[in-house]
């Protein structure tokens, strides 16, 4: 738990007020506008996400998604490092569950999954030159 608290503290220190507005805008589908207006710090934002089951010590995929679409690779990298070193969850292990926890990504689940052998179109070899 100490590592998780440390992660949120580290992330908070690197989120400016301008960044916070961008992050809140990125999750406007999940935070009603009246509640979003009441969030004035990154710590309040993290707290809101935790209370609404969007963020937990072992569930970071939502903020990974938000940091990714907000073009904050620095914050995303810190979260991924925490996930891989503290939680010992690799990107491959996470891919299936990540898509089911991010509302806007659910529609892409079928597109991203690997096709089965039956779904792969077999192409004939190219004709030989005479």
Secondary structure, 3 states (H helix, E strand, C coil): CHHHHHHHHHHHHCCCHHHHHHHHHHCCCCCCHHHHHHCCCHHHHHHHHHHCCCCECCECHHHHHHHHHCCCHHHHHHHHHHHHHCCCCCHHHHHHHHHHHCHHHHHHHHHHCCCCHHHCCCCCCCCCCC
